[in-house]
Amino acid sequence: MNVIVNGRHLEITPSLRQYAEDKIGKFTKYLSNISEAVVTVSVEKHRQKAEVLLKVNGYLIQAEGATGDVYSAIDEVVEKLEKQVVKYKEKITEHRSKGSDKKASKPVEAETAREGRIIKHKKFDMKPMMPDEAVDQMDMLSKDFFVFTNIATGEMNVVYRRKDGNYGLIEPSR
């Protein structure tokens, strides 16, 4: 597994890098197919924040934690990731028991500020998938919507979580 440790408004010391790599490295015991882990540590006023993005078989598992100390922020994010890894493994086991062992793609994510300007830009490879796989990926990321390419139509679609607990699918009209 390739572990990348980045710092925003903070210099990554060798001990901090080693601490993050050790903490994230323990996930290889649970998931043997982690291709990459991106750890971003940042400082915002009096708050230390750690974000981790694990890339596993085309799935993304992400979590973030914020505390007053950078090391405890990493500990917090690891605890959150442990829960998500358990959730991921349950989904995989559930899919295998149904005989559906298809891969999901990576999400397109855009976050905007209240003023309406784009403040974050991300690019992801998008692999075609079925709507139910897109719902699984959305749940894994704990997001309210997910943009994907529908394998049946080749069109961009969006699945979203409805307030009643069900899911919706948005398809372009032809």
Summary of the structure (lengths in Angstrom):
residues: 174
radius of gyration: 17.4
end to end distance: 43.0
largest distance: 55.9
contacts: 486
relative contact order: 0.11
helix: 32%
strand: 35%
